[in-house]
Amino acid sequence: MRALTVEPGVKGSLSLEEVDEPAPGPGELLVDAVALGVCGTDRELADGEYGWAPPGADRLIIGHESLGRVREAPEGSGFAPGDLVVGVVRRPDPEPCGACARGLFDNCRNGNYTERGIKEIHGYASEVWTVEADYAVKLDPSLAEVGVLLEPMSVLVKAWEQIDKVGSRSWFDPKSVLVTGAGPIGLLGALIGASRGLDVHVLDRAPDGHKPKLVRGLGATYHYEGFANVIEQVVPDIVIEATGSEVLVFDAMAATGAFGVTCLTGVSPAGRRVSVDAGSLNRDIVLENDVVVGSVNANLEHCRRAAEVLAESDRDWLTGLITKRVPLAEFADAFNAGASEVKVVIDIA
């Protein structure tokens, strides 16, 4: 079978190779791949910025945004041939910390977790893959075209859960949310905000194209004139920062109204410096009871809830989020997508 692999830490090593088809172990599903989502993490792996091959291996099969159909399932697993499934990305560490021992491996304390397609376990970028039934999520059959969005959706399900947990420390009745960044994470965050009946504002840089159309399709307001212009129009109760831009991170912290919550989901590159009025920022956060919380990854329960959110969402809008599809043989096009694209998917089936 064909699989996309990298030699971790080696820029330009991404290639499509012939590898042996996996055999399912006890309690595992054998799955024929349907599609694979490509995100910034995959591009960073291809650029050699990080990545860890399985023990004893030189190369890593990448891919963590999966979608497939079950070919074989063990009896009593709850799955059957033909089921549409997604594989969970992270696994708890073998000697689990307190969080991992309770199924909260997205909040691992010691960093000894592993991840499909990223850290020490082969991923889902192959024509056939296996997954433990306990780490597979069944999707509604109607999600065949968009089920590959489950993994990024699970990240936003968790982020909104964190926002709710922070808000519940006192009376919390948010009316508005500002999302910075109209990539897949930002737009899925906006989708959840719109489904809650909030006044949703999304900031990006593109004046036209897919992104403004998708935002307006949610009944939300799209902005591209800069952060200051947005804040003139709305003082958000919640900010979801999805760009990782150093300047926007600090702007977001200072933007909310009293008792505001800023959830950081974008990862900034290290080594960049910005000038910040730390005194004013600290004063606002303390005197307004504001909170800044980081959120990354998702656990099994988040993934299951993400499947429910996708099933409840408008299919046409979700389909519009996937702005580019390429066949597996042309995988390089997925890793060189332009800034105007939203979600890029490799069709494997």
C-alpha positions in Angstrom: 0.0 0.0 0.0 1.0 3.6 -0.4 1.8 5.9 2.6 3.1 9.4 3.2 6.2 9.3 5.3 8.9 11.6 6.6 12.3 11.2 8.2 11.7 13.3 11.4 13.9 16.3 11.6 14.9 16.2 7.9 13.5 19.0 5.7 12.3 17.8 2.3 12.0 14.1 3.3 8.3 13.9 2.7 7.6 11.1 0.2 5.0 8.7 -1.0 6.3 5.1 -0.3 5.2 1.5 -0.7 4.9 0.0 2.8 3.4 -3.3 4.1 -0.3 -3.2 4.8 -0.9 -3.4 8.5 -2.6 -6.4 10.2 -5.0 -5.6 13.0 -4.1 -6.7 16.5 -6.5 -7.8 19.2 -9.3 -5.3 19.6 -8.3 -3.3 16.5 -10.2 -2.2 13.5 -8.9 -2.6 10.0 -9.8 0.5 8.0 -9.6 1.6 4.4 -8.7 5.2 4.3 -11.1 7.7 2.7 -9.5 11.1 3.2 -6.8 12.9 5.1 -6.8 16.5 6.3 -3.6 18.5 6.0 -2.8 21.2 8.6 0.1 23.3 9.8 1.4 20.5 12.0 1.8 18.3 8.9 3.6 21.1 7.0 6.0 21.6 10.0 6.7 17.8 10.0 7.4 18.0 6.3 9.8 20.9 7.0 11.7 18.9 9.5 10.8 21.1 12.5 9.9 18.2 14.7 8.4 14.7 14.7 9.4 11.3 16.3 9.4 8.0 14.5 8.2 4.9 16.2 10.9 3.1 18.3 13.3 1.2 15.9 12.0 3.0 12.8 13.7 5.7 10.7 10.6 7.1 9.1 7.2 8.1 10.4 3.9 7.7 8.5 2.3 11.1 9.1 -1.3 12.1 9.2 -3.6 12.8 12.2 -6.8 14.2 10.6 -8.2 10.9 9.4 -11.4 9.5 7.8 -11.9 5.9 6.8 -14.3 3.0 6.4 -14.1 -0.1 8.5 -13.1 -3.2 6.6 -12.9 -5.6 9.5 -14.0 -5.2 13.1 -13.7 -7.6 16.1 -16.9 -9.0 17.4 -18.4 -7.0 20.3 -16.4 -3.9 19.4 -19.5 -1.8 18.5 -18.2 -1.4 14.9 -19.1 -3.2 11.7 -17.7 -3.3 8.1 -18.7 -0.2 6.2 -18.9 2.1 9.3 -17.4 5.6 8.7 -14.8 6.2 11.4 -12.1 8.6 12.6 -9.1 7.6 14.7 -8.2 9.6 17.8 -4.8 11.2 17.7 -3.3 11.1 21.2 -2.6 8.1 23.5 -1.8 8.4 27.2 1.7 7.7 28.5 2.5 4.1 29.4 3.0 5.0 33.0 0.1 7.5 33.1 0.1 10.8 35.0 -3.0 11.6 36.9 -4.7 13.2 34.0 -3.9 10.4 31.5 -5.0 7.8 34.0 -8.4 9.4 34.0 -8.8 9.6 30.2 -7.8 13.2 30.1 -4.7 12.6 28.0 -5.2 15.9 26.2 -4.0 17.5 29.5 -1.0 15.2 30.0 1.2 16.5 32.8 4.6 14.8 32.0 4.6 15.0 28.2 5.1 11.2 27.8 2.0 10.8 25.6 2.3 9.6 22.0 0.4 10.8 19.0 -0.6 9.1 15.7 1.3 10.7 12.8 3.3 13.0 15.1 5.0 11.3 18.0 6.2 7.7 18.1 3.1 6.1 16.4 2.5 5.8 12.7 -0.3 8.0 11.5 -3.3 7.8 9.2 -1.7 8.9 5.9 -1.9 5.5 4.3 -4.3 3.6 2.1 -5.1 1.2 5.0 -4.7 1.7 8.7 -5.6 0.1 12.0 -6.9 1.7 15.1 -7.9 0.3 18.5 -11.7 0.2 18.8 -11.4 2.1 22.0 -9.8 5.0 20.1 -12.1 5.1 17.1 -15.1 7.4 16.7 -18.1 6.4 14.5 -19.6 9.1 12.3 -23.0 9.6 10.9 -23.0 8.1 7.4 -24.1 11.4 5.9 -20.6 12.9 6.9 -18.7 11.0 4.2 -17.7 14.2 2.5 -16.8 16.2 5.6 -16.0 13.7 8.4 -12.3 14.5 8.0 -13.1 17.7 9.9 -13.7 15.8 13.1 -10.2 16.2 14.5 -10.0 20.0 14.2 -13.6 20.2 15.4 -12.6 18.2 18.5 -10.0 20.9 19.3 -12.8 23.5 19.2 -15.2 21.4 21.3 -12.5 21.3 23.9 -11.7 25.0 23.6 -15.4 25.9 24.2 -15.5 23.5 27.1 -12.6 25.4 28.7 -14.3 28.7 28.1 -17.5 27.4 29.8 -15.5 26.0 32.7 -13.7 29.3 33.3 -16.9 31.3 32.9 -18.7 29.1 35.4 -16.6 30.4 38.3 -19.3 33.2 38.5 -22.4 34.3 36.7 -21.5 34.2 33.0 -23.9 35.2 30.2 -21.7 36.0 27.2 -23.3 37.8 24.2 -20.4 38.2 21.8 -17.3 36.4 20.6 -14.4 37.6 18.5 -12.4 34.9 16.6 -9.0 36.0 15.3 -8.1 33.9 12.3 -10.4 32.4 9.6 -8.5 29.2 9.1 -10.2 25.9 9.9 -9.8 26.3 13.7 -11.1 29.8 13.7 -14.1 29.1 11.4 -15.1 26.0 13.4 -14.9 28.0 16.6 -17.1 30.6 14.9 -19.5 27.8 13.9 -19.9 26.8 17.5 -20.3 30.4 18.6 -23.0 30.9 16.0 -24.8 27.7 17.1 -25.0 29.2 20.6 -26.7 32.3 19.4 -23.8 34.6 20.1 -22.9 37.7 18.1 -19.9 36.3 16.2 -17.1 38.5 14.7 -14.2 37.0 12.8 -11.0 38.9 12.0 -8.7 37.8 9.1 -6.7 39.6 6.4 -8.4 38.4 3.2 -10.7 41.1 1.8 -12.5 38.5 -0.4 -12.6 34.8 -1.3 -13.7 31.8 0.7 -13.2 33.2 4.2 -15.6 36.2 4.1 -18.2 34.0 2.4 -18.0 31.3 5.0 -18.2 33.8 7.9 -21.2 35.5 6.4 -22.8 32.0 5.8 -22.9 31.7 9.6 -24.7 35.0 10.0 -21.5 36.4 11.5 -19.6 39.6 10.8 -16.3 39.4 8.9 -13.5 42.0 9.5 -10.2 42.5 7.6 -9.4 46.1 8.3 -7.3 45.3 11.5 -7.8 44.6 15.1 -8.4 48.2 16.2 -11.2 48.6 13.8 -13.0 45.5 15.2 -12.7 46.7 18.8 -14.4 50.0 17.8 -17.4 48.0 16.8 -17.6 45.3 19.5 -16.2 44.7 23.0 -16.3 40.9 23.0 -17.1 38.8 26.1 -15.0 36.0 24.6 -12.0 36.0 22.3 -10.7 32.8 20.6 -7.2 33.5 19.2 -6.5 31.1 16.4 -3.5 32.7 14.6 -0.6 32.4 16.9 0.4 35.9 15.9 2.4 37.4 18.7 0.8 40.9 18.4 -2.7 39.5 18.2 -2.2 37.3 21.2 -1.6 40.3 23.4 -4.2 42.4 21.7 -6.7 39.6 22.4 -5.8 39.5 26.1 -6.6 43.2 26.4 -9.7 43.2 24.2 -12.5 41.6 26.3 -15.0 43.3 28.5 -15.1 42.8 32.2 -15.0 39.1 33.2 -13.8 38.2 29.7 -12.3 35.0 28.6 -9.5 34.8 26.1 -8.8 31.3 24.8 -5.5 30.8 22.9 -5.6 28.0 20.4 -2.8 29.2 18.0 0.8 28.3 18.6 3.3 31.1 18.2 6.9 30.4 16.8 9.5 30.9 19.5 12.1 33.7 19.4 10.0 36.6 18.2 9.7 39.7 20.4 7.0 42.3 20.7 6.8 45.4 22.9 4.0 45.1 25.5 2.7 47.5 28.1 2.7 44.7 30.7 1.5 47.0 33.5 -1.7 48.0 31.7 -2.3 44.5 30.6 -1.9 43.1 34.2 -4.1 45.9 35.6 -6.9 45.2 33.2 -6.8 41.4 33.7 -6.8 41.8 37.5 -9.4 44.6 37.9 -11.8 43.0 35.4 -11.4 39.4 36.6 -10.4 38.4 33.1 -8.9 35.0 32.3 -6.5 33.9 29.6 -6.5 30.1 29.0 -4.5 27.9 26.5 -6.2 24.9 24.9 -4.8 22.2 22.6 -5.6 18.7 21.5 -8.7 16.8 22.6 -9.6 13.6 24.4 -11.9 10.8 23.4 -15.0 12.5 24.8 -14.3 15.7 22.9 -14.0 13.6 19.7 -17.3 12.0 20.3 -19.0 15.3 20.9 -17.3 16.7 17.8 -19.0 13.9 15.8 -22.3 15.1 17.2 -21.6 18.7 16.4 -20.7 17.8 12.8 -23.9 15.7 12.4 -25.9 18.7 13.6 -24.2 21.3 11.3 -25.2 22.5 7.9 -23.6 20.1 5.3 -23.2 22.7 2.6 -21.4 25.0 4.9 -19.0 22.3 6.1 -18.4 21.3 2.5 -17.5 24.9 1.7 -14.8 24.7 4.4 -12.9 22.2 2.3 -11.6 24.5 -0.4 -9.1 22.1 -2.0 -9.0 18.4 -2.6 -6.1 16.5 -4.2 -5.5 12.8 -4.9 -2.9 11.0 -2.9 -0.5 10.8 -5.9 -0.5 14.7 -6.0 0.1 15.1 -2.3 2.7 17.8 -2.8 -0.1 20.2 -3.9 -1.7 19.8 -0.5 1.5 20.9 1.2 2.0 24.0 -1.0 -1.6 25.4 -0.7 -1.9 29.2 -1.0 -3.0 31.4 1.9 -6.5 31.8 0.3 -7.3 28.1 0.9 -9.1 27.1 4.1 -9.0 23.4 4.5 -7.0 21.2 2.2 -7.8 17.5 2.0 -6.1 14.5 0.3 -8.6 12.1 -1.1 -7.2 8.6 -0.6 -10.1 6.3 -1.5 
